[in-house]
Amino acid sequence: MTSPSSSVHLIYTNVTYEDILLKDELDGLVANHPDQFKVYYVLNQREARVFGCNLVGTVYCTITSMAKSSFI
């Protein structure tokens, strides 16, 4: 059986690290399916970088910068 060639990129936004729901489950999906599932955590607070979150800021600015850098 071959793996599907499609992939999912989830941009998960919230205010604080503590507000992220199902983080362990999402990270588990990434670990089990690294070529098919990616999560980009975007938090509004600058302190988010301490928690290893990918991006900090508003959703609009984040998506714009991701598109410009071909991040997705």
Long-range contacts (C-beta under 8 A, 24 or more apart in sequence): 3-35, 3-36, 4-36, 6-36, 7-35, 7-36, 7-37, 7-38, 8-36, 8-37, 8-38, 9-38, 9-40, 9-72, 10-37, 10-38, 10-39, 10-40, 11-40, 11-42, 11-59, 11-62, 11-63, 11-66, 12-39, 12-40, 12-41, 12-42, 13-41, 13-42, 13-43, 13-44, 13-59, 13-62, 14-41, 14-42, 14-43, 14-44, 15-43, 15-44, 15-45, 16-43, 16-44, 16-45, 16-48, 17-43, 17-47, 17-48, 17-51, 17-53, 40-66, 40-71
